[in-house]
């Protein structure tokens, strides 16, 4: 009974710290993906979720994502909670609480310690790095795919027979929710290899590979491609040289989650020194892991496997490829490692006080970052502060100002963004909107013409 109350207490703290978000507006992709998406208003649209791409309602969007269960989740939200609005934040928060409980169950089963599982679960739930994923409604699929993968592994571990159909089912739910669910067979393989033998690992992944192949077939049928429909925007060499900088930023945010932002400024790297340093650090970590427990090694494997897809920087927006939400799923692995370390600690009064102080610091960090997500203007103001040379976030802030009928504040942002990226057609479209709002129809027409040439169909 006492143990259950402690878990409930952690969940209550999570609710209280995120409660201000319940009144926040829709932001960023929420508008086009949810608010103006006619596919979420009618149950007859559901079969189409499985035969078309995520952005099929928006002809200007590239067919890169196949996430039918994400659309189904949003459709259920629409049916239960009404049209997209601030109340949808409760569904995202509930999903985060659910993912936390699932992780707690998995870790308790792995390490056999309620206290360690509680500490790790609280760290996962209250780490400020999770704020973006929890508060941004469109990021809820990241939470869902995390819960499904955790449950897939949990039911695989507690299975009584060679194949756990419940585990396979959750793996299927994960991959049809978001592409990162493709990690399921790799995670099962890593788990079985670490805890058992390589041969057993090969046999264990067969049903999960079948699920992955079914997803690939459905994806090809829907969008005609296994990977992205858009060619990579960075060379392999540039990607490899830049990845160490991205990893350094993520490591810093995990250790010291201050001044978090929806976007960060990371220039494409051309020097080889960061890569060489990263290799040295990697070998150092591998050396440290040699004598560690199987649980710690699996936690490290989970983090590495699930973070790897977000390091394909060439397929992400150039100059805007570092986002905290990419750490939500990998942080499960870090929570497992934290639980292993926690088992070595005797939680006397001093240790409990330190844990409580850390929890309070995390709550403070979330509350400090939370107001940035109140609306588009506050969100992209924070983004511009942290990434002043990013033309995409400048355009997003300018667009928010135009929608708020504040064209004077949008104009300098658009000017700066055009200087940074003169081939970005959407900038000229928004500049045309500015001139139309201010009554200069001649300039508006000129910028609309440029926009049509660079960004046809807008």
N, C-alpha and C positions, 0 to 999 in steps of 0.2 A: 504493500500500500504506500509506504514511504517513498519507494523508488518511483512508482507511478506519479506521485505528486511532484517529485523533482522534475520529471520529464514534462509534466503539464506546466510547471512553473517556468521552465525554459521557453516553452511555446507561447505562454502568456507574455513573457518579456519581448519575444519577437513580434507579437501582435502589437504591443504597446509602442514599440520603437518605430514600427512602420505605419502606425495608424494615421499620421498626418497625410499620407499619400492617398487616403480614401477620398479626398476632395480635389486631387490634382486633375488637371485636364489631360486629354489625349495629346500625345506628342509625336513628332517625327513620322515614322512609318505608320503609326496608329491611324492617321487620317486616311491614307490611300489603301492600306491593307485591311482596315476594319471599318472605319466610319463610312466610307463611300463605296464599300464593296457589296454589290448587289447579290453576290453569290452566298452571302451569309444570312440572307433574309427569307430563304425559301428552302424547305426540306427537299424539294424536287431537284435542287442543285447538287445534292450530296453525291450522287453517282459520278457527276463530273469532276469531283475532287480527285477521283482515282484515275482519271483519264486525261487530265490537263495539269499544267504547272501551277505553282502557287499564285502567280500574278496574272493568271489568264484573263482576269477582268480588266487589266491595264495593258493595252497593246504596245505601249512604249517600253515596258519592262522586258528584259531578256528572260527567256525561259530556262533559268538556271536551277530553280528549286522545285523539287517534287516532294510535297509534304501533305498528303491527303488527310492524315489524322490531325494535323495542326488546324487545318480548315474545319474539320469536323468538331474539334474542341471549341473553336470560336463560334461555330454555328450553335452548339449547345449553349454557350454563354449567351448568345443573342436571344435564344428561345427562353432561357431561364431568367436572365437579368435585364432583358430589353436591349434596345439599340446600344452600340458602343458608347460608353460614358465613364465617368469617374468610378461608378460602382463596380466596374470590371476589375478594379484593383483588388477587390476582395477575393476574386477567383485566383489571381496571381499569388496573393499572399497565402491563400489556402493551399495552393499547389506547393509553395515553398515549405509550408509546415509539413505537408505530406511527404515531401522529399526528405526533410530532416528526420522524420520518424522512420522512414525506410532505411536511411543511412544508419540511424541509431541501432536498429534491429540487426543490420548486417554487421556492424562493427562489434556489437556485443557478442554476436555469434563467432566472430573471428578471434577476438582477443579474450573472450570469457570474463570480461570485467565490466560491471555496470558503471562504475565511476569513470573508467577510461572512455567508455562509449558516450557517457553523458558529456564529458569535457569536450570530446571530439565533435559530437553533434552540436553542442552549443557554439563551438568555434566556427563550424560550417554555417550555422544558421545566422550568426551575428557578425560575421566578418564583414566589414564595410565594402569589400570588393564585390559582394553579392548585390549591392544596392541597385545597380543598373538592371540586372536580370529580374529582380523582384518588382521594381517599380515601373519598368517599361512594359506595358501590357503586351506589346508585340513580341517580347522576349520570353513569354511564358512557355513556348515549346522547348526552350533550353531547360527549364525546370522539369517539364514532363519527361523529356528524354532521359534526364538524369535519374529521375525516380524509376522509370522503366528498366534502365540498365542495372541499377542497384538491386531492384527486385529480381531481375533475371539472374544475377549472380547469387543472390540470397537463396532462391529456390533451387538453383543448381547445387549449391553447397549442402542444403538440407535434404536433397533428394534421397529416396530409398531405392530407386531403380537406376539403371544406366542412363536413361533419358528422362529428364523432367519436362513434361509437356507444358507445365505452367511456366517454367523458365524460358522455354522456346517461345511461348506466347508473348511474354513480356519483351523478349528480344525483337519479335515482329512488331509489337506496338512501338518500340523505340525507333526502329529504322523507318517506319512509315510516318512517324511524327517529325523526324528531322534526320538529315543525312548522317549526323554524328552517331546515330544508332548503329551504323555499319561497324562500329567498334565492338559490338557484341561478340562475334566469333574470336576476335583477337584477344579480348579480355578473358574469355573462357579458356582460350589456349594458354595465355600467360598464367592464369590461375592454376590450371592443371599441371603445367610444366613446373611451376615453382613449388607446388605442394605435393606433386606426385612425380610422374615421369614424362619424358618427351613423347613416347609412344602413346601413352594414355591421352595426352593433350591432342594428338592428331585424331584419335578416334572420337574424342569428346566433341569436337567442333563440327562434326558432320551435319547435324540438324540445323545448326546456326548458319552454316554456309548455305544450306538449302534456302533458308529464309532470306539471306542476303541476295542469292541469285534470283529469287522471286521478286524481290524489291527492284533489282537491276532491270529485270524484264519489264516490270510495270513502269519503271522510270523511262526506259527507252521507248516504250509504247506511248507514253505521255508527252515527252519532250524531245525524243529522238537522240538522246545523248547520255552516255554513262557519266561523264564529268560535266564541266561547265560548257554551256553553249557559246561562251565568249572566250576568245583567245587570251592567254595570260598577258598581263600588262607589264610584267617584269621578266627579265631573263633569269635563267636558272642561276647564273653566277651572281647576279645582284641579289636574288632571293637568299642564297646561301650566306652571302656576306652581311646581309641585313638582319637575318634571324637572331644572331647573338644580341643585337641591340634591343630587339623586341623582348627576348627572354629576360634581359636585364631589367627592363621596365616592369615586366610582370613580377619578377622576383622582388623588386623594390616595393611594388604596390601590396604584395602579400605581407612583407615584413613591416612596412611603414605606410599604411593606406591613407596618406594625406593628399590633399589637393587632387582628388579623383575627378575625372571628367569623362563625358561621353566620347571624346576624341583626344588624341595626343599627337604631337608633332614628332615624327620619326623620319628623318631623311634617309633616302636610299644610300647604303654604305658602299664605298668603293675600296676601302682599305682592308687588308687581310688580317690586321692585328686583332680586332675584336673576335674574329673567328678562331684565331690561334689561342687567345685567352679562354674562349669558351670551351675549346677542346681540352685545355689543361684543367679547367674547372670540372668538366664532365668526367675526366679520368679520376680526378680527386674524389668526386662523389661516388663513382663506381668502386673505388678502393675502400671508401668508408662503408659502403653497403655490403662488402664481402662478408663481414662477420655479423651482419644483422639478421634478424629473424625473417621467416618466410612472409609474415604479415607485412613487415616494413618493405621488403622487396616487392611484394605485390602492390602495396600502396604506391611505390615509386613507378612501377610498371603502369598502373592505372593512370597516373598523372601524365606520364610520357605518351602513352597511347592515345589518350583523349585530347591532349593538347596539340599533337602533331598536325591534324587537319587545318588548324587555324594558322599554321606556319607556312602554308602554301600562299605566300603573300602575293604572288603574281595574279592569283584569281580573285583577290580582294581589291577594293578601291585603292589606287595608287596614292600614297601619302596619307591614307586614312584606314590603315589595316591593323591598328592596335586598339582593342576594346576589352574592357573588363569582363564583359559577359562571356568571353571565350574561356574564362577561368572557372566558371560555375561547375561544369562537369569535371574538369581535372581536379578541382578542390576536394572531390570525394577521396581521391588517392592521398592527398595531403592530410585529410582528416584521419585516414587509416594510420598514417605514419604518426600523427599526433597522438592517436590512441595508444599506439605501441609505446611511445615515450611516456605516456601518462601511467602506464602499468608499472613503471619503474619508480614512480613517485609515491611516497607515503603522504597522503593528504591530511596532514595535521593542521592545526589552526593557521599557521603561517602560510602554508601552501594553499589552503582554501581562501585565505584573504587575498593572496596574489591572483588566484584564479578569478575571484570576484572583481578585483580591480581591473583585470584584463577584460572581463565581460563589460564592465562599465565603460572602459575606454573604447571598446568596439561599438557600444550603443551610442556613445558620444560621436564617434566617427560617422556612423550612419546618419545621425541627426544633423551633422554639419553638412553632409553632402545632399541629403534628401531634398531641401528646398530648390536645388537646381532643377529638379524634375517637375516643378509645379506647372510649367507651361513651356511652349516653344521658345519664348523670348528668354526666360531664365535659363533654359537648357542650353541654347546655343550661345548665349552670352558667356556661360562657363566654358563652352567648347572653344570659342574664339580666344578667350583669355589663355587657355592652355595650348592652343594650336593657332597662333596668330597668322601663320603663313599657309593655312589650309583653306583653299578656295571653296571647298564643299561646305564647310561649316559657316563660312562667311555668307555663302549663298543661302544656306538654311536660315540664318539669323535675319538676313535681308528679307527673305520670303515671309518670315514671321512678322516683321515690322510692316510689310505691305498689307498683310492680312489684318493687322491691327490698325490700319489706316494711319501709319506713321511713316510716310514715304521719305521724309527728310532724313531719318535715321538709316533707312535702307540704302540710300544713294551712295554714300562713301564706301560702304561695305561692298557694293556691286562694282564700283570702280576698282577697288583694291583686288577683288577676286578676278576681274577680267585681266588685270595686269599679271596676276599669278598664273592664270590658265586661260589664255585667249581663245582656245579652241573648244571651250565648254559652252555648248549652245544654250543651256538652261539659264546661264547668266544673262545672255542677251534677251531672252524671253522676259526675265524678271526686270531687266532694265527698261524694256518696252512697257511693262506694266507701270513702272515708276513714272515714265513720261506721260502715259495715258492718264494716270491719276492726277498729275500736276497740270494737265491741260495742254501739253506740248505734243500734239498729235502727229506732227511731222517727224519728230525724233522717235516717237513711238513706232511709227510705221517703218522707219529705217531699221530700228532694232528688231522688230518683228521679222523683217526680211532676212536679217543676218541669222536670227534664231531658226527660221525655216530652213535655211541652208545647212546649218550645223546640227540642228535638232529637229529633223523633219517629223511632222505628225503631231507636234505639241499644240 
